Amino acid sequence: MELAHIYVKKRREFGKHPKFAAVPAEILESISSTDAFQANYIMRNPSIACFDTAPHMSEHEANTERLVTKSSSMRHVEGGWPKDVDATEQSDVSRFRKKAEKDDEYKGAVKALGPIIARCMRQINTIDIYQEYFEGDHVDHSSEPPSAKGLAVFRDPNEPKRTATSINWHPDPAAPAKIAVSYSSLQFQDTRGRIPQQSYIWDILNPNTPESELLPPSPLCCLRFNPKNTDTLIGGSYNGLITFYDLRRSGSSNPTGTTTAGASGAGAASGGAGFNASTSTATGASGLGSGKEVLPFSCSVIEKSHHDPVYDVFWINSKTGNQAVSVSTDGQMLWWDTRRLSEPSDSIKLSIDSKAVNEVVLGGSSLEYNSEAGPSKYLVGTEQGVVLLVNLKNRKQNNGITVFDQGPGKHHGPIYSIQRNPANSKCFLTVGDWTAKIWMEDLKTPIMTTKYHPSYLMAGCWSPTRAGVFFVTRYDGVLDIWDYFYRQNEVAYSHKVGDITLSSIAVQGTMQAGGKLVAIGDTQGTVSLLELCESLAQSQANERKAIDLMFEREMKQEKNLEARERELKRLRAAENEGRARENQEKKDAKDEKMEALLRKVDADFLAMIKEAEDDESKAAEATPMDGNNPDLNEEK
C-alpha cells in the first residue's frame, strides 16, 4: 500500500514562503481488519514489554603501572688514558704524552685533522652566532597585570615529612638549573620517631627523583653552593655541626683522617647519625633509588662547633674559595676553613655590649654576606628581633658589632630572613613577625615598613633583577609580592601556594638575567616552583634610579626626623635645666629671706638679753644704798 498526495504548483509561485491554514480533518486511507494473517501469530499470555529510550552506556577503568623516569649523566673530566696512566699524576701524563708525540701515527693523525679544523674555523668565522638581530627593541611590560604559574612540585621522598628549611639555587647560570634543599624537623622533641637525615639536590627538569642525595650526620638546617666551585657545598646541621660536600667524590672514602674522626664523633653524639667514618658508607640511607649518595667530605668536631642548630651559613670572599661563616642561636658566629674543619678559624660572641658586667648575648637566626658591601661586613638577624652589623675591621669597639634600633624599630619576634638589595648594597631587608622592614646601613632605624600582614611572615628575599620588588611568605600558605616601583602601601600580587605554612623561598638569577623562577618550600617538605610574569621579572626603564632616589629620600627624611628628635631632646634638656636653675634661685631667695629673718630674730633676742642684763646690773647697783636705811630694814 502506498499513500501519495499530488499537488500542482505554478512556476511563479516557486520561492514563496508556505502559508499554513487550519483545515478540517480528512481521511486519506482506511484499512479494515482481516483474518488472513491470523495463522502467522500465536497469542502469548501474559505479555510484558519494557521500553527504554535512554542510550546504553558502559564504564571501564584501567590503572597502569607508574613509569618513573630518571635522568643519568656522566662527567667526563679526563678520558682516553690507558689504565696504567694516572691522570692526576703530572709525571705519568707528561711521560705518556712524550711517548705518544714521538709515534708516527700521532703525527699523521694531527696532519689529517688540520684541514678539518681549518674548515670548521672558517665556518665559525662566516656567521656571527652572537649577533643581536633585534638590538634596541625594548618591550614594555609595565602595563601587564602581575601573575604567576606553577611549573613543578618537588616532594620530600621520606616519611615522616620534614620542613624545607632552606633553598639555594645553583650559582652558575650556564649550567642546568638545580636547587639544593635542606630538610629538617625544627619541632622541639619531635615525637614522630626517627627523623630522616637526608637532604637533596633537585634538577628542575626532573621533579620525580632528586639528582643527588646528601647524607649528613644530623639533619641540615641550611645548605649553600660554593659560588667559586659549584661542585662543593657547605651545610649547617641541627646539632650544630658544619659539613662539607664534594659532588665529584661521592661514595669515595674520606682522605683526611682528623675531620673523618670528627665526623664520626659528631655522628655518635647526635644519636645515630648514619655515617661510618671507617668504611665511609651510608647506614641511614633511605634506599629510595633516588640520585647518587653523597657523604660528607669533611665534618667539624662537635666539641668545637655550635651548641644550637646552625640556622644560616655563607661562603665568604677569599683567594682559595674555602672560607665560610656560620651563625646559630647559641650566640656564636664562627668562621671556618673547609680544608680544616677540626676547629673554627675565628669566632665572635653576638653581644650588645662586650664590656658590660651583665653581658647580653643575642641568638643569631639569619645571616647575610655580600662582598660588594665590604668583604669584612656581615649582617645578622637575631631571634630577639634586633639587627646586628659585624665589621671585622673594627674589632676594637665591641668586637666590631654595631647594634641597630632596640626600641620601636626592631621586630617583635625572630628575624627569619635578612638580605641586602642587589642594586643597592647599603640597603637591606628584614622579615619577621608580621612585617618586612627596609633599612639603610648608615641609620639605626628602618626607613620603610610594610603594613602588618594578616598572617605571620616566615621568609623573604629581594628580586635579583628588579630593584624595587621583594617577596615574603606567610604562615597561611600565601606568597606576597611587593613592588615599590608601582606602589608602596599595598601588595602588588598575592599567590596562594597551598594551605601549608611556607618556610623558605629563593629566586633564581642575577642582576643581568633571571628573576622569573621562584622556589618556595613549606613545612611538609614540598618545594613549589613558580614562574613569574615578565612585569615582575624584567627591570623597568629607570627603575633602579627611581628606587635609589626613593631610598635616599626616605633616608634623608629619617635623618631629619632624628635630627629633629635630637633638637627636641636638647631643648627639653635646656628647658629642664633652666627650670631647675629657676627653682634653685627661688629656693636660694627663700633661704636668704629665712636667713635674714633668723638674723633679725637673733639680734632682737640678743638685744632683749642685753637689756635684761642692763636692768639686773642697775638693780644690783641700787641694792647697797637701800641697806643703810633702818626703817626699810625694819619693814623688811
Secondary structure per residue as TSV (DSSP state, phi and psi in degrees):
chain	resnum	aa	ss	phi	psi
A	1	M	-	360.0	134.0
A	2	E	-	-130.6	128.6
A	3	L	-	-106.1	130.4
A	4	A	-	-146.1	150.0
A	5	H	-	-131.2	120.4
A	6	I	-	-104.8	130.2
A	7	Y	-	-133.6	157.2
A	8	V	-	-116.1	134.8
A	9	K	-	-132.0	132.6
A	10	K	-	-75.4	159.2
A	11	R	G	-65.2	-36.0
A	12	R	G	-70.8	-13.8
A	13	E	G	-93.6	-1.3
A	14	F	T	-67.2	138.8
A	15	G	T	91.1	-10.0
A	16	K	-	-78.8	153.7
A	17	H	-	-70.7	141.6
A	18	P	-	-69.4	147.9
A	19	K	-	-117.8	112.9
A	20	F	-	-94.1	144.5
A	21	A	-	-143.5	153.3
A	22	A	-	-79.4	124.9
A	23	V	-	-127.8	155.7
A	24	P	-	-68.7	154.5
A	25	A	-	-64.1	145.3
A	26	E	-	-136.0	131.0
A	27	I	-	-83.0	118.2
A	28	L	-	-88.8	-34.3
A	29	E	-	-157.1	147.0
A	30	S	-	-135.0	122.3
A	31	I	-	-110.1	119.6
A	32	S	-	-85.6	157.4
A	33	S	-	-72.7	152.2
A	34	T	-	-148.1	154.6
A	35	D	S	-99.0	17.0
A	36	A	T	-70.9	-32.0
A	37	F	T	-105.7	16.2
A	38	Q	G	-67.4	-30.5
A	39	A	G	-68.6	-18.9
A	40	N	G	-83.1	-4.8
A	41	Y	-	-121.2	147.8
A	42	I	-	-123.1	131.3
A	43	M	-	-72.5	131.7
A	44	R	-	-114.2	128.9
A	45	N	S	-134.4	119.8
A	46	P	S	-83.1	165.5
A	47	S	-	-117.2	117.2
A	48	I	-	-123.0	130.2
A	49	A	-	-130.4	134.2
A	50	C	-	-115.2	133.2
A	51	F	-	-123.6	134.2
A	52	D	-	-138.0	122.1
A	53	T	-	-91.4	-9.2
A	54	A	S	-74.0	141.3
A	55	P	-	-72.2	147.7
A	56	H	-	-79.7	131.5
A	57	M	-	-122.4	151.0
A	58	S	-	-127.8	143.5
A	59	E	-	-119.0	136.4
A	60	H	-	-141.6	135.2
A	61	E	-	-118.7	142.9
A	62	A	-	-140.3	128.4
A	63	N	-	-120.5	108.2
A	64	T	-	-89.5	160.8
A	65	E	-	-70.1	142.8
A	66	R	-	-72.7	130.7
A	67	L	-	-96.6	112.3
A	68	V	-	-95.7	119.1
A	69	T	-	-97.5	148.9
A	70	K	-	-140.6	128.6
A	71	S	-	-91.0	127.8
A	72	S	-	-125.9	149.9
A	73	S	-	-146.4	172.0
A	74	M	-	-130.9	131.8
A	75	R	-	-91.8	117.5
A	76	H	-	-104.5	103.2
A	77	V	S	-102.9	-58.2
A	78	E	S	-128.7	120.8
A	79	G	-	-139.0	169.4
A	80	G	S	82.2	5.8
A	81	W	-	-90.2	144.8
A	82	P	-	-65.8	165.3
A	83	K	T	-66.3	-30.3
A	84	D	T	-83.0	2.4
A	85	V	-	-111.7	121.8
A	86	D	-	-90.1	116.4
A	87	A	T	-66.9	-20.3
A	88	T	T	-83.0	-14.9
A	89	E	-	-93.2	116.4
A	90	Q	H	-64.6	-35.0
A	91	S	H	-66.8	-43.7
A	92	D	H	-63.3	-41.0
A	93	V	H	-65.2	-46.6
A	94	S	H	-65.2	-37.3
A	95	R	H	-63.9	-42.7
A	96	F	H	-68.4	-37.7
A	97	R	H	-66.1	-41.8
A	98	K	H	-62.1	-39.0
A	99	K	H	-67.5	-40.0
A	100	A	H	-71.5	-34.5
A	101	E	H	-69.4	-23.4
A	102	K	T	-80.8	-12.9
A	103	D	S	-72.5	139.0
A	104	D	H	-67.6	-32.7
A	105	E	H	-65.4	-34.6
A	106	Y	H	-63.1	-43.6
A	107	K	H	-64.7	-39.9
A	108	G	H	-66.4	-39.5
A	109	A	H	-64.6	-42.4
A	110	V	H	-64.6	-39.4
A	111	K	H	-66.9	-35.5
A	112	A	H	-72.8	-31.9
A	113	L	H	-76.8	-16.4
A	114	G	H	-57.2	-54.5
A	115	P	H	-61.7	-35.0
A	116	I	H	-65.5	-44.8
A	117	I	H	-65.7	-39.4
A	118	A	H	-62.7	-40.5
A	119	R	H	-64.3	-41.5
A	120	C	H	-64.7	-38.4
A	121	M	H	-66.9	-37.5
A	122	R	H	-65.9	-37.7
A	123	Q	H	-64.5	-39.5
A	124	I	H	-65.3	-39.9
A	125	N	H	-74.6	-17.3
A	126	T	H	-69.9	-42.7
A	127	I	S	-118.5	131.0
A	128	D	-	-86.5	102.7
A	129	I	T	-74.1	-13.1
A	130	Y	T	-101.3	11.4
A	131	Q	-	-68.8	136.2
A	132	E	-	-94.6	107.1
A	133	Y	T	-79.0	-28.7
A	134	F	T	-114.6	42.4
A	135	E	T	-69.1	136.2
A	136	G	T	96.0	-14.5
A	137	D	-	-87.4	109.4
A	138	H	-	-114.2	123.2
A	139	V	-	-91.8	129.2
A	140	D	-	-90.2	117.2
A	141	H	-	-106.1	11.8
A	142	S	T	-65.8	-30.1
A	143	S	T	-82.9	-6.3
A	144	E	S	-74.0	131.3
A	145	P	-	-66.4	140.2
A	146	P	-	-67.5	143.8
A	147	S	-	-159.2	166.7
A	148	A	E	-153.2	147.0
A	149	K	E	-133.3	148.7
A	150	G	E	-81.0	137.4
A	151	L	E	-108.2	-42.7
A	152	A	E	-157.7	164.4
A	153	V	E	-133.8	128.0
A	154	F	E	-111.4	115.1
A	155	R	-	-104.5	144.4
A	156	D	-	-65.7	119.7
A	157	P	-	-77.5	2.3
A	158	N	S	-105.1	161.2
A	159	E	S	-126.0	139.7
A	160	P	S	-72.6	163.5
A	161	K	-	-70.5	145.0
A	162	R	-	-122.4	168.7
A	163	T	E	-82.0	135.7
A	164	A	E	-79.0	94.4
A	165	T	E	-75.5	-30.4
A	166	S	E	-153.3	152.3
A	167	I	E	-132.8	132.7
A	168	N	E	-136.3	126.5
A	169	W	E	-81.2	152.1
A	170	H	-	-63.2	128.1
A	171	P	S	-74.0	-15.5
A	172	D	-	-87.8	113.7
A	173	P	T	-70.6	-21.4
A	174	A	T	-80.5	-20.8
A	175	A	S	-81.0	162.8
A	176	P	-	-59.1	140.1
A	177	A	-	-66.4	123.3
A	178	K	E	-134.3	154.8
A	179	I	E	-130.6	137.8
A	180	A	E	-101.2	120.4
A	181	V	E	-118.3	127.2
A	182	S	E	-99.7	140.2
A	183	Y	E	-123.2	134.8
A	184	S	E	-161.0	153.6
A	185	S	-	-96.9	111.5
A	186	L	-	-89.0	3.3
A	187	Q	S	-76.6	126.4
A	188	F	T	-67.5	129.0
A	189	Q	T	54.0	57.9
A	190	D	-	-62.0	126.6
A	191	T	-	-97.3	16.1
A	192	R	S	-87.6	15.2
A	193	G	S	91.8	-155.8
A	194	R	S	-70.7	123.5
A	195	I	-	-90.5	130.2
A	196	P	-	-60.1	153.2
A	197	Q	-	-111.7	-4.1
A	198	Q	-	-74.1	145.2
A	199	S	E	-123.8	162.1
A	200	Y	E	-134.4	155.1
A	201	I	E	-113.1	122.0
A	202	W	E	-107.7	143.5
A	203	D	E	-96.2	125.3
A	204	I	T	-66.4	-16.6
A	205	L	T	-84.8	-9.0
A	206	N	B	-134.7	83.4
A	207	P	-	-79.9	-3.6
A	208	N	S	-75.1	-45.9
A	209	T	S	-132.2	143.1
A	210	P	-	-70.7	154.1
A	211	E	S	-76.9	-40.4
A	212	S	E	-137.5	148.9
A	213	E	E	-120.1	114.6
A	214	L	E	-89.0	136.4
A	215	L	-	-118.5	82.2
A	216	P	-	-79.4	163.7
A	217	P	S	-71.3	-20.3
A	218	S	S	-146.4	150.0
A	219	P	-	-54.0	139.8
A	220	L	E	-84.2	137.2
A	221	C	E	-100.5	-19.2
A	222	C	E	-152.5	152.5
A	223	L	E	-156.3	133.1
A	224	R	E	-142.5	141.3
A	225	F	E	-73.2	151.7
A	226	N	-	-83.9	119.8
A	227	P	S	-67.0	-24.5
A	228	K	S	-85.7	-33.2
A	229	N	-	-132.8	96.5
A	230	T	T	-71.2	-5.8
A	231	D	T	-87.9	-1.0
A	232	T	E	-117.8	148.2
A	233	L	E	-137.3	158.8
A	234	I	E	-131.3	141.0
A	235	G	E	-137.1	152.6
A	236	G	E	-111.8	131.8
A	237	S	E	-97.4	168.6
A	238	Y	T	-69.2	-29.6
A	239	N	T	-92.0	10.1
A	240	G	S	96.6	-1.3
A	241	L	-	-78.5	154.6
A	242	I	E	-112.2	125.3
A	243	T	E	-119.8	143.6
A	244	F	E	-119.2	132.5
A	245	Y	E	-122.8	142.1
A	246	D	E	-126.2	110.2
A	247	L	G	-67.6	-19.5
A	248	R	G	-78.2	-15.8
A	249	R	G	-118.8	37.2
A	250	S	T	-67.4	134.5
A	251	G	T	79.1	-3.7
A	252	S	-	-88.1	161.3
A	253	S	-	-73.8	155.3
A	254	N	-	-78.9	122.4
A	255	P	S	-79.3	-19.1
A	256	T	-	-98.6	124.4
A	257	G	H	-75.3	-38.2
A	258	T	H	-69.0	-46.8
A	259	T	H	-70.5	-29.9
A	260	T	H	-63.2	-43.5
A	261	A	H	-63.1	-38.0
A	262	G	H	-64.1	-39.4
A	263	A	H	-65.9	-38.3
A	264	S	H	-65.5	-43.2
A	265	G	H	-65.0	-37.0
A	266	A	H	-66.2	-38.3
A	267	G	H	-65.2	-38.4
A	268	A	H	-67.0	-35.8
A	269	A	H	-73.2	-26.5
A	270	S	T	-85.1	6.9
A	271	G	T	84.6	48.3
A	272	G	-	86.1	79.0
A	273	A	-	-83.7	-17.1
A	274	G	S	78.1	28.9
A	275	F	E	-133.6	114.9
A	276	N	E	-104.5	113.8
A	277	A	T	-72.0	-33.2
A	278	S	T	-72.6	-38.5
A	279	T	T	-100.8	-14.2
A	280	S	T	55.1	49.2
A	281	T	E	-123.9	156.9
A	282	A	E	-93.4	113.3
A	283	T	S	-91.6	-13.2
A	284	G	S	-111.9	25.5
A	285	A	-	-68.7	152.9
A	286	S	-	-77.4	-26.4
A	287	G	-	67.7	31.3
A	288	L	S	-91.9	0.3
A	289	G	-	71.7	31.9
A	290	S	-	-82.5	-146.8
A	291	G	S	-72.9	-170.8
A	292	K	E	-69.4	144.6
A	293	E	E	-85.4	132.9
A	294	V	E	-121.6	117.1
A	295	L	-	-88.4	156.5
A	296	P	-	-61.8	129.3
A	297	F	S	-71.6	-34.4
A	298	S	E	-153.9	159.4
A	299	C	E	-147.8	146.3
A	300	S	-	-75.3	166.5
A	301	V	-	-89.8	135.2
A	302	I	G	-66.3	-27.9
A	303	E	G	-69.6	-26.3
A	304	K	G	-114.3	24.1
A	305	S	S	-110.1	-170.1
A	306	H	-	-69.5	156.4
A	307	H	S	-103.7	-2.7
A	308	D	S	-127.7	170.9
A	309	P	-	-57.2	141.1
A	310	V	E	-84.7	107.2
A	311	Y	E	-86.2	-17.3
A	312	D	E	-159.2	149.0
A	313	V	E	-146.3	145.8
A	314	F	E	-139.5	143.1
A	315	W	E	-79.5	136.2
A	316	I	-	-112.5	164.7
A	317	N	-	-72.5	123.4
A	318	S	-	-154.4	164.1
A	319	K	S	-67.5	-39.7
A	320	T	S	-87.5	-19.2
A	321	G	S	74.9	21.9
A	322	N	-	-112.4	6.2
A	323	Q	E	-94.4	141.8
A	324	A	E	-146.3	162.9
A	325	V	E	-137.1	145.0
A	326	S	E	-134.6	157.8
A	327	V	E	-139.9	147.3
A	328	S	E	-145.8	166.7
A	329	T	T	-77.2	1.5
A	330	D	T	-79.9	0.3
A	331	G	S	88.1	9.5
A	332	Q	E	-110.8	146.8
A	333	M	E	-123.6	114.4
A	334	L	E	-115.2	141.7
A	335	W	E	-106.3	140.8
A	336	W	E	-130.7	152.8
A	337	D	E	-117.6	116.1
A	338	T	T	-65.2	-15.7
A	339	R	T	-78.1	-13.5
A	340	R	B	-152.1	85.7
A	341	L	T	-92.6	12.0
A	342	S	T	-66.3	-26.5
A	343	E	S	-155.9	153.3
A	344	P	-	-71.2	149.3
A	345	S	S	-79.7	-22.4
A	346	D	E	-160.3	161.5
A	347	S	E	-154.0	153.7
A	348	I	E	-141.6	139.6
A	349	K	E	-93.8	127.0
A	350	L	-	-80.3	80.6
A	351	S	B	-114.5	152.4
A	352	I	S	-73.5	-42.9
A	353	D	-	-142.6	108.5
A	354	S	T	-73.0	-19.4
A	355	K	T	-93.8	-2.4
A	356	A	S	-72.8	154.3
A	357	V	S	-67.7	-49.6
A	358	N	S	-97.4	85.6
A	359	E	-	-70.3	129.5
A	360	V	-	-99.7	117.0
A	361	V	B	-105.4	131.7
A	362	L	-	-102.6	145.9
A	363	G	-	-91.6	128.9
A	364	G	E	-81.6	128.9
A	365	S	E	-114.5	-14.0
A	366	S	E	-155.4	159.3
A	367	L	E	-144.2	147.4
A	368	E	E	-140.2	132.7
A	369	Y	-	-137.8	129.5
A	370	N	-	-141.9	116.4
A	371	S	G	-64.6	-22.8
A	372	E	G	-67.3	-31.4
A	373	A	G	-77.5	-15.1
A	374	G	-	140.9	128.6
A	375	P	T	-66.9	-13.5
A	376	S	T	-113.7	13.4
A	377	K	E	-107.4	136.4
A	378	Y	E	-135.8	142.9
A	379	L	E	-110.6	132.4
A	380	V	E	-126.3	126.8
A	381	G	E	-97.6	133.0
A	382	T	E	-106.3	163.0
A	383	E	T	-75.0	-9.9
A	384	Q	T	-88.7	-0.3
A	385	G	S	87.3	6.3
A	386	V	-	-100.3	141.9
A	387	V	E	-97.2	134.9
A	388	L	E	-119.5	138.3
A	389	L	E	-111.8	118.7
A	390	V	E	-105.8	121.6
A	391	N	E	-123.2	111.0
A	392	L	G	-69.8	-17.5
A	393	K	G	-76.1	-9.6
A	394	N	G	-123.1	49.6
A	395	R	T	-70.7	-18.4
A	396	K	T	-71.4	-27.7
A	397	Q	T	-103.4	103.2
A	398	N	G	54.3	40.9
A	399	N	G	59.7	24.4
A	400	G	G	76.9	15.4
A	401	I	E	-97.3	125.6
A	402	T	E	-108.6	125.1
A	403	V	E	-97.2	127.3
A	404	F	-	-84.2	-171.1
A	405	D	-	-53.6	127.6
A	406	Q	-	-106.4	6.6
A	407	G	S	-103.1	-127.4
A	408	P	T	-66.3	-21.0
A	409	G	T	-78.3	-17.2
A	410	K	S	-79.9	165.1
A	411	H	-	-77.3	156.0
A	412	H	S	-87.6	3.0
A	413	G	S	-155.6	-170.9
A	414	P	-	-61.4	146.2
A	415	I	E	-88.9	108.5
A	416	Y	E	-82.1	-26.6
A	417	S	E	-143.4	140.8
A	418	I	E	-144.3	130.2
A	419	Q	E	-154.0	140.3
A	420	R	E	-78.3	151.3
A	421	N	-	-70.5	127.9
A	422	P	S	-61.1	-28.3
A	423	A	S	-88.8	-23.6
A	424	N	-	-139.3	100.3
A	425	S	T	-70.1	-15.4
A	426	K	T	-75.6	-18.3
A	427	C	E	-103.0	139.4
A	428	F	E	-143.2	159.4
A	429	L	E	-114.4	138.4
A	430	T	E	-125.3	142.1
A	431	V	E	-127.2	124.7
A	432	G	E	-170.1	167.8
A	433	D	T	42.9	-121.0
A	434	W	T	-111.2	9.4
A	435	T	E	-134.9	163.0
A	436	A	E	-119.7	134.3
A	437	K	E	-120.2	145.6
A	438	I	E	-113.0	129.2
A	439	W	E	-121.6	158.8
A	440	M	E	-114.8	143.3
A	441	E	T	-63.7	-26.1
A	442	D	T	-84.9	-6.2
A	443	L	-	-119.2	149.2
A	444	K	S	-89.5	-10.2
A	445	T	S	-117.9	153.9
A	446	P	-	-69.3	145.2
A	447	I	S	-91.2	-25.7
A	448	M	E	-144.7	143.2
A	449	T	E	-138.8	134.5
A	450	T	-	-73.9	165.2
A	451	K	-	-68.9	163.6
A	452	Y	-	-71.6	122.7
A	453	H	-	-74.3	156.8
A	454	P	S	-70.3	-14.0
A	455	S	S	-135.9	160.4
A	456	Y	-	-65.0	140.3
A	457	L	E	-92.2	136.6
A	458	M	E	-113.3	-24.5
A	459	A	E	-164.4	167.6
A	460	G	E	-172.3	163.8
A	461	C	E	-166.2	162.9
A	462	W	E	-83.6	158.4
A	463	S	-	-78.7	133.4
A	464	P	S	-72.4	-18.4
A	465	T	S	-107.3	-27.0
A	466	R	-	-112.4	125.4
A	467	A	T	-71.2	-23.6
A	468	G	T	-107.4	12.2
A	469	V	E	-113.3	131.8
A	470	F	E	-141.0	158.8
A	471	F	E	-118.0	144.5
A	472	V	E	-135.9	141.3
A	473	T	E	-107.3	144.5
A	474	R	E	-113.2	164.7
A	475	Y	T	-68.4	-26.9
A	476	D	T	-90.4	13.9
A	477	G	S	84.9	21.7
A	478	V	E	-111.8	139.2
A	479	L	E	-101.4	121.1
A	480	D	E	-104.6	133.0
A	481	I	E	-116.9	120.0
A	482	W	E	-100.1	134.3
A	483	D	E	-124.3	96.3
A	484	Y	T	-72.9	-16.4
A	485	F	T	-73.9	-22.8
A	486	Y	T	-94.7	-52.6
A	487	R	-	-161.5	155.6
A	488	Q	S	-111.2	-12.2
A	489	N	S	-97.5	-11.8
A	490	E	S	-136.8	157.2
A	491	V	-	-70.3	134.2
A	492	A	S	-73.3	-36.9
A	493	Y	E	-158.3	137.0
A	494	S	E	-121.4	133.8
A	495	H	E	-126.4	123.6
A	496	K	E	-82.1	107.1
A	497	V	-	-81.0	-41.0
A	498	G	-	-179.7	-172.0
A	499	D	S	-93.3	-4.0
A	500	I	S	-90.8	149.2
A	501	T	-	-63.0	129.9
A	502	L	E	-85.7	129.2
A	503	S	E	-111.2	-22.9
A	504	S	E	-153.2	159.1
A	505	I	E	-153.3	146.8
A	506	A	E	-152.7	141.0
A	507	V	E	-115.5	134.1
A	508	Q	E	-81.6	144.8
A	509	G	E	123.9	173.7
A	510	T	-	-128.1	-172.9
A	511	M	S	-65.9	-22.7
A	512	Q	S	-88.5	-35.0
A	513	A	S	-154.0	164.1
A	514	G	E	97.9	-151.0
A	515	G	E	88.5	0.6
A	516	K	E	-99.8	-28.1
A	517	L	E	-97.2	126.9
A	518	V	E	-124.2	125.6
A	519	A	E	-105.5	127.8
A	520	I	E	-127.6	126.3
A	521	G	E	-106.1	153.2
A	522	D	E	-125.2	-178.8
A	523	T	T	-78.0	-4.3
A	524	Q	T	-101.1	10.4
A	525	G	S	81.7	11.2
A	526	T	-	-95.5	129.5
A	527	V	E	-109.6	118.9
A	528	S	E	-100.4	132.4
A	529	L	E	-103.6	119.6
A	530	L	E	-113.6	149.6
A	531	E	E	-115.3	123.2
A	532	L	E	-85.4	159.3
A	533	C	-	-75.1	170.9
A	534	E	H	-65.8	-33.2
A	535	S	H	-67.1	-26.1
A	536	L	H	-93.3	-11.0
A	537	A	H	-107.9	-40.1
A	538	Q	S	-88.7	136.6
A	539	S	-	-70.5	137.1
A	540	Q	-	-84.9	167.0
A	541	A	T	-65.7	130.5
A	542	N	T	60.8	19.5
A	543	E	H	-67.9	-45.6
A	544	R	H	-62.1	-42.0
A	545	K	H	-65.6	-41.4
A	546	A	H	-66.4	-40.2
A	547	I	H	-67.1	-40.2
A	548	D	H	-62.1	-42.3
A	549	L	H	-64.7	-37.8
A	550	M	H	-65.6	-45.0
A	551	F	H	-63.4	-39.3
A	552	E	H	-66.6	-39.7
A	553	R	H	-64.2	-43.3
A	554	E	H	-67.0	-34.9
A	555	M	H	-67.0	-42.3
A	556	K	H	-63.8	-40.2
A	557	Q	H	-63.0	-42.0
A	558	E	H	-66.9	-38.4
A	559	K	H	-64.1	-40.9
A	560	N	H	-63.5	-39.5
A	561	L	H	-65.4	-39.8
A	562	E	H	-64.8	-42.0
A	563	A	H	-63.4	-40.7
A	564	R	H	-63.8	-39.2
A	565	E	H	-65.1	-41.6
A	566	R	H	-64.0	-39.8
A	567	E	H	-64.8	-40.9
A	568	L	H	-64.9	-39.3
A	569	K	H	-63.0	-41.2
A	570	R	H	-64.7	-42.3
A	571	L	H	-65.6	-41.1
A	572	R	H	-64.2	-39.2
A	573	A	H	-65.5	-42.2
A	574	A	H	-64.9	-40.3
A	575	E	H	-64.8	-42.8
A	576	N	H	-63.9	-38.6
A	577	E	H	-65.9	-43.1
A	578	G	H	-64.2	-40.4
A	579	R	H	-64.8	-39.7
A	580	A	H	-65.9	-38.5
A	581	R	H	-65.1	-42.3
A	582	E	H	-63.6	-42.1
A	583	N	H	-63.5	-36.3
A	584	Q	H	-67.2	-39.7
A	585	E	H	-65.0	-42.3
A	586	K	H	-62.1	-40.2
A	587	K	H	-65.3	-40.1
A	588	D	H	-64.5	-39.8
A	589	A	H	-63.3	-41.7
A	590	K	H	-63.5	-37.7
A	591	D	H	-66.3	-38.5
A	592	E	H	-64.7	-43.3
A	593	K	H	-61.4	-43.6
A	594	M	H	-64.2	-38.4
A	595	E	H	-67.3	-40.5
A	596	A	H	-63.3	-42.0
A	597	L	H	-62.7	-42.0
A	598	L	H	-64.5	-39.7
A	599	R	H	-62.2	-41.8
A	600	K	H	-64.0	-43.7
A	601	V	H	-62.9	-41.7
A	602	D	H	-62.9	-42.2
A	603	A	H	-65.3	-42.3
A	604	D	H	-62.4	-40.7
A	605	F	H	-64.2	-43.0
A	606	L	H	-64.3	-38.3
A	607	A	H	-64.6	-40.6
A	608	M	H	-64.4	-41.0
A	609	I	H	-65.0	-42.6
A	610	K	H	-63.4	-41.6
A	611	E	H	-64.2	-40.5
A	612	A	H	-64.6	-41.3
A	613	E	H	-62.8	-39.4
A	614	D	H	-63.5	-42.1
A	615	D	H	-63.4	-41.8
A	616	E	H	-64.7	-40.2
A	617	S	H	-64.5	-38.1
A	618	K	H	-66.9	-40.9
A	619	A	H	-65.0	-37.4
A	620	A	H	-66.6	-35.1
A	621	E	H	-70.0	-33.7
A	622	A	H	-79.2	-13.7
A	623	T	H	-66.7	-43.2
A	624	P	H	-63.8	-35.5
A	625	M	H	-66.4	-36.3
A	626	D	H	-72.7	-22.9
A	627	G	H	-72.8	-19.5
A	628	N	T	-83.6	-6.8
A	629	N	-	-93.5	112.8
A	630	P	H	-67.8	-29.8
A	631	D	H	-62.7	-42.8
A	632	L	H	-68.0	-33.4
A	633	N	H	-68.4	-38.1
A	634	E	H	-65.6	-39.7
A	635	E	H	-63.8	-38.5
A	636	K	-	-64.7	360.0
